[in-house]
Amino acid sequence: MSSQPIALADALASFEALWSPRIVTTVNDYDVRVAKVAGEHLWHVHDDTDEFFLVLDGELFISLREPAGERTVRLPKGSVFTVPRGTEHKPSAPDHASILLLEPTGTSTVGDRHEEVPDHVDATTGHRLAEGRGRPSQ
């Protein structure tokens, strides 16, 4: 956890990789992660935790497989959405988007159950920001 403010725009500017979240801080036992996304992620499920999304820039779509059937939610910039635990879902962004995620530390980006992981998706529990990255200019 940083003892200095972290500028999300600077944190996002510090990396280029898509679908590869960076941990900007930790709150209790939760990671606050930012990611750049484009194209499709993969169908996956988090069995024991909800997944919180905040769209910082662009537009994100999340397809959900629920008991009532499949649906897709649209999240424009500034929108939040929580995928309930145990719900199969697939995020996508037709154009680039920047998102903030809130998940328990150690949560895999591809969940507990998932389809085959494509090459463009980083199956990880998040990467720490490089030291000094994300700090506002003085």
C-alpha positions, -999 to +999 in steps of 0.1 A: +000+000+000+013+034-009+016+063+016+013+087-014-016+096-036-019+076-068-032+092-100-052+066-119-044+083-153-007+081-145-011+045-134-028+036-166-002+054-187+025+033-171+017+002-190+003-009-224-007-045-220-044-053-224-064-075-201-034-074-176-045-055-145-022-035-123-028-033-085-028+003-075-036-002-038-050-026-013-080-019+010-083-044+038-081-078+019-091-063-015-070-052-044-079-021-063-068-029-099-068-009-131-067-024-166-068-014-202-091-036-222-101-041-259-118-070-277-131-099-257-120-115-225-133-151-219-163-168-202-154-174-166-168-177-131-157-165-097-173-191-074-167-173-041-166-136-048-184-109-066-165-088-091-169-050-091-163-030-123-160+008-127-155+022-163-130+050-161-129+056-199-145+041-230-173+016-229-174-020-214-199-047-221-204-077-198-223-107-211-239-128-183-252-164-183-280-164-157-308-188-148-332-166-169-309-168-199-280-148-214-279-110-214-254-083-219-251-051-198-236-019-213-214+002-191-205+036-204-178+058-188-186+064-152-208+034-147-204+006-121-216-029-121-211-059-099-212-094-113-225-117-085-204-146-074-211-178-093-223-160-124-206-169-156-196-137-174-175-124-203-163-088-204-156-071-238-149-037-252-154-031-289-130-001-287-104+005-259-117+010-224-100+016-190-116+000-160-111-002-122-118-035-105-122-043-068-116-080-059-102-100-029-064-101-030-053-132-050-084-134-072-075-148-106-085-127-137-099-159-153-119-170-122-122-204-107-137-220-138-132-208-174-129-216-210-095-219-227-074-188-221-066-170-253-031-155-258-043-119-254-056-125-218-031-124-189-042-151-165-029-135-133-038-122-098-027-087-109+007-071-112+020-044-088+026-010-104+063-003-110+077+018-081+070+054-085+044+048-112+010+064-108+022+092-085+009+126-095+035+151-109+046+178-085 
